[in-house]
């Protein structure tokens, strides 16, 4: 049995995670080998408003014994974003050393991309975002607060160890899947951190002569994602740059509600975490309009991580089947279907994979 900790979080998080859990339970019903047990933790902004904590002090101790974490979203107009993010989501990412944040960007069936004349074969990239340091390390200070002399200092942290391991992971993925690897940085302006990143990428590329490799500045990468998306296979970038570019990737896919992510601890010392990349969307929370596909796709990533790759592929096939039919579409896709209706349709479209799940 695999034990899953579910943290629905804020805004639309509980709504989309509920549909992910529905699909996962359907998989378990269809295949007894996929035995999942769910525990729910109601941590987030409501908990903060009650107790002053986004999650309890011993939260990581509670979570570390699970096989995986299924996360919804975090953020609320009631609390400043840097509090909600750092005291919940980033605390888990950093505490569990989730240094690979895996974000696929690909076109789904039946969803129109804003890219003119782009076809599915043109947009099939996967971002490997460094998840534990870089620009989000949280190192800095503010001095002379509230005066005309106020200064904010934000220090990006790029270690050789942290950079090497995420770039190596990207090259290994490129080799396994016969994809090119593109590094994104900004070394012409960031003359310490990004230069170190580029140097390590070049060193690593020499170890993988069979993997096509290129470097791009982040502004050029953004342009080419729109103008020539077919040039990208695996993309590896720092925390900030990959965060921004994958939002662009979600827009290219057809909307933020479609995009998944997997926060991985590749050594499996700690549980990995799976979540859609969209935020809490408080403006539509409680209205049943949120698109659960990003969350359901993240759940598929979780099954792949847990060893049920056939079912992971089946969930993605089911998502494409529902979108291709065009009958069930949430408002972000131009339809009127609810979050629940989309989850129901994807669960109902599941079939037994042709490849049996290993016992």
C-alpha positions in Angstrom: 0.0 0.0 0.0 1.2 3.5 -0.8 0.3 6.2 1.7 -0.6 9.6 0.2 -0.7 12.9 2.3 -3.3 15.2 0.7 -2.9 18.9 1.4 -5.7 20.7 -0.5 -4.6 24.2 0.6 -6.4 27.4 -0.4 -8.8 28.8 -2.9 -9.6 26.3 -5.7 -7.0 23.8 -4.3 -9.6 21.7 -2.4 -11.8 21.6 -5.5 -9.2 20.4 -8.0 -7.5 18.0 -5.5 -10.9 16.4 -4.8 -11.1 15.4 -8.5 -7.5 14.1 -8.6 -8.3 11.9 -5.6 -11.5 10.7 -7.4 -9.5 9.7 -10.4 -6.8 7.9 -8.3 -9.5 6.1 -6.4 -11.1 5.0 -9.7 -7.7 3.6 -10.7 -7.5 1.7 -7.4 -11.0 0.3 -8.0 -9.9 -1.0 -11.5 -6.6 -2.3 -10.4 -6.1 -3.9 -7.0 -2.4 -3.6 -7.3 -2.7 0.2 -7.1 -3.5 0.3 -3.4 -3.5 3.9 -2.1 -4.4 5.2 1.3 -5.2 9.0 1.7 -4.7 11.2 4.8 -5.9 14.8 4.6 -4.3 17.8 6.2 -6.2 21.0 6.3 -3.2 23.3 6.4 -3.2 26.7 4.7 -4.5 30.2 5.1 -7.5 29.2 7.3 -5.2 27.5 9.6 -2.9 30.5 9.7 -5.8 32.8 10.6 -6.8 30.5 13.4 -3.4 29.7 14.8 -0.8 32.0 13.3 0.8 29.0 11.4 0.3 27.9 7.8 1.1 24.4 9.1 2.2 23.0 12.5 5.9 23.1 13.5 6.1 19.3 13.3 4.5 19.2 9.8 7.6 17.8 8.1 8.0 15.1 10.7 4.3 14.2 10.1 4.8 14.1 6.3 8.2 12.4 5.9 6.8 8.9 6.4 4.4 9.2 3.4 5.1 7.8 0.0 4.0 11.0 -1.8 2.2 14.3 -1.2 -0.7 15.6 -3.3 -0.9 19.3 -3.0 -3.6 21.8 -4.2 -2.7 25.5 -4.1 -1.7 28.2 -1.6 -2.5 31.8 -1.4 -5.2 34.1 -0.2 -6.0 37.9 -0.2 -6.3 37.6 3.6 -2.5 37.0 4.1 0.5 38.4 2.3 1.7 36.0 -0.5 5.3 35.7 0.8 3.9 34.4 4.1 1.6 31.8 2.6 4.2 30.6 0.1 7.3 30.5 2.3 5.5 29.0 5.4 3.9 26.1 3.6 4.9 25.2 0.0 8.5 26.4 0.1 9.0 25.0 3.5 8.1 21.5 2.2 10.1 21.9 -1.0 13.2 23.0 0.9 12.7 20.7 3.9 12.3 17.6 1.7 15.0 18.6 -0.8 12.7 18.5 -3.8 15.4 19.8 -6.1 13.8 18.6 -9.3 10.6 20.3 -10.3 9.4 18.6 -13.4 6.9 20.5 -15.6 5.8 19.1 -19.0 4.6 21.6 -21.6 2.8 19.8 -24.4 -0.4 20.4 -26.5 -3.4 18.3 -25.5 -6.1 17.1 -27.9 -8.9 19.5 -28.5 -7.4 22.5 -26.9 -6.5 25.5 -29.1 -3.0 27.0 -28.6 -2.5 30.7 -29.1 0.5 29.9 -31.3 -0.5 30.3 -34.9 -0.1 27.1 -37.0 1.6 25.2 -34.2 0.8 21.4 -34.1 1.2 18.9 -31.3 4.5 17.7 -32.5 5.9 21.2 -32.3 5.2 21.7 -28.6 6.5 18.8 -26.5 9.0 20.0 -24.0 9.7 19.3 -20.3 11.1 21.7 -17.9 13.5 20.7 -15.2 13.3 23.5 -12.7 15.8 23.7 -9.8 13.7 23.7 -6.7 15.7 24.3 -3.6 18.0 27.3 -4.1 18.7 29.9 -6.8 16.6 33.1 -6.6 14.1 31.6 -4.1 16.6 30.7 -1.4 15.2 33.3 0.9 18.5 34.9 1.8 18.6 38.7 2.3 17.4 41.5 4.6 15.7 44.8 4.8 17.3 47.6 6.6 16.2 51.1 7.6 12.6 50.0 7.2 10.1 52.8 6.8 12.7 55.5 6.1 14.0 57.1 3.0 17.1 55.0 3.4 15.3 51.7 3.2 17.2 49.0 1.4 16.1 45.5 0.4 18.7 42.8 -0.2 17.8 39.6 -2.0 20.6 37.1 -2.5 20.4 34.3 -5.0 22.2 31.1 -3.9 23.8 28.9 -6.6 26.0 26.1 -5.2 28.1 23.8 -7.4 26.4 20.8 -5.7 22.9 22.1 -6.3 23.6 23.2 -9.9 25.4 20.0 -10.8 22.8 17.6 -9.6 19.8 19.3 -11.3 21.7 19.7 -14.6 22.9 16.1 -14.4 19.3 15.0 -13.8 18.2 16.9 -16.9 20.9 15.3 -19.1 19.9 11.8 -17.8 16.3 12.6 -18.8 17.4 13.8 -22.2 19.4 10.6 -22.7 16.6 8.3 -21.6 14.0 10.0 -23.8 16.3 10.9 -26.7 15.7 14.6 -26.3 18.0 17.6 -26.5 18.8 19.6 -23.4 18.6 23.4 -23.3 20.0 25.4 -20.4 18.4 28.8 -19.7 20.3 31.5 -17.7 21.3 35.1 -18.0 25.0 35.1 -17.7 25.5 38.3 -19.7 24.0 40.2 -16.8 24.3 37.9 -13.8 28.0 37.7 -13.8 28.5 35.4 -10.8 25.5 33.1 -10.4 24.6 32.6 -14.0 28.2 32.3 -15.1 28.7 29.5 -12.6 25.5 27.8 -13.9 26.7 28.1 -17.5 30.2 26.7 -16.7 28.7 23.7 -14.9 26.3 23.1 -17.8 29.2 23.1 -20.3 31.2 20.7 -18.1 28.2 18.4 -17.9 27.6 18.5 -21.6 31.0 17.0 -22.1 29.9 14.0 -20.1 26.9 13.5 -22.3 28.2 13.7 -25.9 25.3 11.7 -27.2 22.8 14.4 -25.9 22.4 17.5 -28.1 23.0 20.5 -25.8 22.5 24.3 -26.2 22.5 27.4 -23.9 20.1 30.3 -24.2 19.6 33.5 -22.4 16.2 33.6 -20.7 14.8 36.4 -22.9 15.8 34.5 -26.0 14.3 31.3 -24.6 11.0 33.1 -24.0 11.0 34.3 -27.6 11.8 30.9 -29.1 9.1 29.2 -27.0 6.7 31.3 -29.0 8.4 31.5 -32.4 10.1 28.1 -32.5 8.8 25.8 -29.8 9.9 22.7 -31.7 13.6 23.5 -30.8 13.0 22.5 -27.2 13.1 19.0 -25.6 14.4 19.1 -22.0 14.8 22.6 -20.6 16.8 23.1 -17.4 16.8 26.4 -15.6 17.0 28.0 -12.1 14.1 28.4 -9.8 13.0 31.8 -11.0 13.5 31.5 -14.7 11.8 28.1 -15.0 8.9 29.4 -12.9 8.3 32.2 -15.3 8.9 30.2 -18.5 6.5 27.5 -17.4 3.7 30.0 -16.9 4.4 31.0 -20.5 4.3 27.3 -21.3 0.9 26.9 -19.7 -0.4 29.7 -21.8 1.0 28.0 -24.9 -0.8 24.8 -23.9 -4.1 26.7 -23.7 -4.4 27.8 -20.0 -3.0 27.6 -16.5 -5.5 25.0 -15.5 -3.9 22.4 -17.7 -0.4 22.4 -16.4 1.0 19.9 -13.9 4.2 19.7 -11.9 6.1 17.1 -9.8 8.5 18.2 -7.1 10.9 15.3 -6.9 13.5 14.1 -4.4 15.2 11.7 -6.8 17.0 9.9 -4.0 13.6 9.1 -2.4 15.0 10.0 1.0 11.8 12.2 1.4 8.4 12.0 -0.2 7.9 13.8 -3.5 5.1 16.3 -4.0 2.7 16.7 -6.9 0.7 19.8 -7.7 -0.8 21.9 -10.5 1.3 25.0 -11.3 -1.7 27.3 -11.1 -2.3 29.4 -8.0 -5.3 29.4 -5.6 -7.4 31.6 -8.0 -9.5 33.1 -5.1 -11.7 35.0 -7.6 -13.3 31.7 -8.7 -12.9 29.7 -5.5 -16.1 28.0 -4.4 -17.9 28.4 -7.8 -17.0 25.0 -9.2 -15.4 26.5 -12.3 -11.8 25.5 -11.8 -10.2 23.2 -14.4 -8.9 20.1 -12.5 -6.8 18.8 -15.4 -3.5 20.2 -14.1 -4.1 18.6 -10.8 -5.2 15.3 -12.3 -2.2 15.2 -14.6 0.0 15.8 -11.5 -1.7 12.8 -9.9 -0.7 10.9 -13.0 2.9 12.0 -12.5 2.6 10.7 -8.9 1.6 7.3 -10.1 4.5 7.2 -12.5 6.8 8.1 -9.6 5.3 5.3 -7.4 5.9 2.7 -10.1 2.5 2.6 -11.9 3.7 4.1 -15.2 1.0 2.3 -17.2 -1.7 4.0 -15.2 0.0 7.3 -15.5 -0.1 7.1 -19.2 -3.7 5.9 -19.1 -4.8 9.0 -17.1 -3.2 11.2 -19.7 -4.9 9.3 -22.5 -8.2 9.7 -20.7 -7.6 13.5 -20.4 -7.0 13.7 -24.1 -10.0 11.6 -24.9 -12.3 13.9 -22.9 -10.8 17.0 -24.4 -10.9 15.6 -27.9 -14.6 14.8 -27.6 -15.3 18.5 -26.6 -18.5 17.7 -24.7 -17.1 18.5 -21.2 -15.2 21.8 -21.1 -14.6 24.1 -18.1 -15.1 27.9 -18.5 -11.4 28.5 -19.1 -11.7 26.2 -22.2 -14.7 28.0 -23.5 -17.3 25.7 -22.0 -19.8 25.6 -19.1 -18.9 22.4 -17.4 -18.0 22.3 -13.7 -14.9 21.1 -12.0 -16.8 18.0 -10.8 -18.1 17.2 -14.3 -14.6 17.3 -15.8 -13.3 15.0 -13.0 -16.2 12.6 -13.5 -15.6 12.5 -17.3 -11.9 11.8 -17.0 -12.6 9.1 -14.4 -15.3 7.5 -16.6 -13.0 7.4 -19.6 -10.3 5.3 -17.9 -9.8 1.8 -19.3 -7.5 -1.0 -18.2 -3.9 -0.3 -19.6 -2.7 -2.9 -22.0 0.5 -3.2 -20.0 -0.3 -4.9 -16.6 0.7 -3.2 -13.4 3.5 -5.0 -11.6 2.5 -6.6 -8.3 
